[in-house]
Amino acid sequence: MTNEQIKENLADMAALLRSPTPRAALNRIEELENVLHRVAYWFDTDQEILDNMTAAERDDHIRQHKIILRALF
């Protein structure tokens, strides 16, 4: 199941159920996705900046960027 399918299912549940839980879950997912998009943008660093990092810093930066992108997509 994709992230989009999960969000669609939560939206359907929110429309059908009296419980506020599905809507709250969907709102939270969207909020966290927005934050991750901003963090991913920050981690999308210019090559010049990457070149000025030590090898360990660059490897860690790239590793973290990949984690963020996997969480989003």
C-alpha positions as CSV (number, residue, x, y, z in Angstrom):
1,M,0.0,0.0,0.0
2,T,1.4,3.4,-1.0
3,N,1.5,6.5,1.2
4,E,-1.2,8.1,-1.0
5,Q,-3.5,5.1,-0.6
6,I,-3.1,5.2,3.2
7,K,-4.0,8.9,3.2
8,E,-7.0,8.2,0.9
9,N,-8.2,5.4,3.2
10,L,-7.9,7.7,6.3
11,A,-9.8,10.5,4.5
12,D,-12.6,7.9,3.6
13,M,-12.6,6.7,7.3
14,A,-12.8,10.3,8.5
15,A,-15.8,11.0,6.3
16,L,-17.7,7.8,7.4
17,L,-16.9,7.6,11.1
18,R,-17.8,9.8,14.0
19,S,-14.5,9.3,15.7
20,P,-12.0,12.2,15.2
21,T,-9.1,9.7,15.1
22,P,-8.8,9.2,11.3
23,R,-8.9,12.9,10.6
24,A,-6.4,13.6,13.4
25,A,-4.1,10.9,12.0
26,L,-4.4,12.3,8.5
27,N,-3.7,15.8,9.7
28,R,-0.6,14.6,11.6
29,I,0.7,12.7,8.6
30,E,0.3,15.8,6.4
31,E,2.0,18.0,9.0
32,L,4.9,15.6,9.3
33,E,5.2,15.3,5.5
34,N,5.4,19.1,5.2
35,V,8.2,19.1,7.8
36,L,10.1,16.3,6.0
37,H,9.8,18.2,2.7
38,R,11.4,21.3,4.3
39,V,14.2,19.1,5.8
40,A,14.7,17.4,2.5
41,Y,15.0,20.7,0.8
42,W,17.6,21.8,3.3
43,F,19.6,18.6,2.8
44,D,19.6,19.0,-1.0
45,T,22.9,20.8,-0.8
46,D,25.0,22.4,-3.5
47,Q,28.0,20.4,-4.7
48,E,30.3,23.2,-3.6
49,I,29.1,22.8,0.0
50,L,29.4,19.0,-0.2
51,D,33.0,19.4,-1.5
52,N,33.9,21.4,1.5
53,M,32.8,18.7,3.9
54,T,35.1,16.0,5.2
55,A,34.4,12.6,3.8
56,A,32.7,11.5,7.0
57,E,30.5,14.6,7.1
58,R,29.5,14.2,3.5
59,D,28.8,10.5,3.9
60,D,26.6,11.2,7.0
61,H,24.9,14.0,5.2
62,I,24.1,11.8,2.2
63,R,22.9,9.0,4.5
64,Q,20.5,11.3,6.3
65,H,19.2,12.8,3.1
66,K,18.4,9.3,1.8
67,I,16.6,8.4,5.0
68,I,14.4,11.5,4.6
69,L,13.7,10.8,1.0
70,R,12.8,7.2,1.7
71,A,10.3,8.4,4.4
72,L,8.7,10.7,1.9
73,F,8.6,8.5,-1.1
